[in-house]
């Protein structure tokens, strides 16, 4: 049924409901018989079939130790995540130590007077310092 047919059916039903008390008895009997016949011809509602394994539904905690491989699968998911976190943390610490060592080398060169005071006013020295910190 399209929307026009549905709207028409609703209008007919509404008109019949409004004038139900004014209809003659034979008409009411014919309408009741037509309703029974329509309900008899109506297709039966097919039950909805769903195939779901146990423990697949959201929020199903299940027994952690009931499946012999469930703990192994959970470790198999958690181990790469944990290894990635440790790797990224180690990489961050290594880069921080590298930057600290580079800054310490520059500070040591400045404090040991290896550079003349005019080097601090040179624009190229600022570029040199920036280049050394980027490495």
FENJO-V606187 format. One record per helix or strand of 2 or more residues. SS is the DSSP state (~ for helix, > for strand). FROM is the first residue (numbers start at 1). TO is the last residue. If there is no record, write none. Layout:
BEGIN
ss=SS from=FROM to=TO
ss=SS from=FROM to=TO
END
This chain:
BEGIN
ss=~ from=3 to=18
ss=~ from=25 to=41
ss=~ from=70 to=111
ss=~ from=117 to=121
ss=~ from=123 to=134
END
